[in-house]
Amino acid sequence: MQLGSFVTSERRLADGIKIFQSVLPTKDEDRLVVLEFEHGTMIGVFDGHYSDELAEFASERLPRLIAEKFDPTAPDVDQVITQIFEDFDRSLILKVTELFEPGEDWTGEHWTDPGNIFEVVGYSKKDPKFAGARLAVVGTTVLLGIIDKSKKQVWVVSLGDSDAVCGRMQDGKLTPILMNDRHNCTDAKEVEKFLADHPGEQGLIKWNRVLGLLAITRALGDHQFKVQSRPLASRIMMYLYPSPAIPFDEWDKNGNTTPPYLSSSPAIRRFDLLPGDMFVFASDGLRDSMNQVPETERWDILMALVNGESRERQLGYGRVHASPEDNPAELLIRNMLFGDDSDKMAKELADSDRDDISVVVVDLGWTL
């Protein structure tokens, strides 16, 4: 993908659902998934960090694992999905530990020599062992929407801080309904739980980040924050380069010795659908692009733009009017970022510091 260039597509599914996708990449760490399966349709947004590797790997495998076990009539469907997430995450650290002897002691002098570590894990991503082990040191958030075949219900599965919003027609306008929990350091409930899990420790939240490094409190991967063995994290995993720089000495001084500091357990919500409902699934880059707008107004503005309304007063510029050939997901990104302001468009498209923005607009194909 190329900086400043939209990657846009659309699909029309057998049950009448229309899927519109658009990505505006910078780091190219987001991945989008649309999966038709026995019990319905699954939409996935995977937002990687430190690289695209785990977002790519998880997006190819996790939705299919869930599709194989998903039964909308089962009373334990939430527990089944949660177990799949947790098992998948455990499988990532096994890609590291299974390279060593069972019960390996990483505190030994032998493992202070990087050459001994490379002999086991490999020297670069060209080595399948090294490439597999790297999936444990990078990370990704996950957002899944599972629409049942009858289009009567949707399950929203969230791990991290992407966004799922239902647009419901009320009094002639699309009203936003936020459908997922947000797991990051700006969410008061997440922070309260996180602090309670590690009483007496210092530096747990710095700069609105877990241990000063990650804005999210839940993710797949990032096992330096999760493994019980500090030598495994500080000696072995740091050589699966390029890996994030972890200040282990500072963690020790602050008493940060009670991992895990990230969770791999998703939050799951189920909603009944009404005729006319539509969805927007988006990585957090879309939400962050609205920082000039109070959070209480952001989703109203988003749904107004989806519904073809102008919001020049809040955004400071006019919207681009839709034509029949426009992709609604791309048009939504354009109108959120710059609308009809050509100077702002040039600035935004050239911004290499902006987060990736990925959007899926779902038209359920209702016949009203």
Secondary structure, DSSP 8 states (H G I E B T S, - for coil): --TT--EEEEEE-TTS-EEEEEEE-SS--EEEEEEEETTEEEEEEEEEESSSHHHHHHHHHHHHHHHHH--TT-TTHHHHHHHHHHHHHHHHHHHHHTTS-TT--TTSGGGGSHHHHHHHH-SSTTSHHHHHHHTTTSEEEEEEEEEETTSSEEEEEEESS-EEEEEEEETTEEEEEE-S---BTT-HHHHHHHHHHSTT-S-SEETTEETTTBSBSB-EE-GGGT-S-HHIIIIIGGGSSS-----HHHHHHTT--S---SB---EEEEEE--TT-EEEEE-HHHHHTTTTS-HHHHHHHHHHHHTT---HHHHSS------TT--HHHHHHHHHHTTT-HHHHHHHHT-SSS--EEEEEEE-----
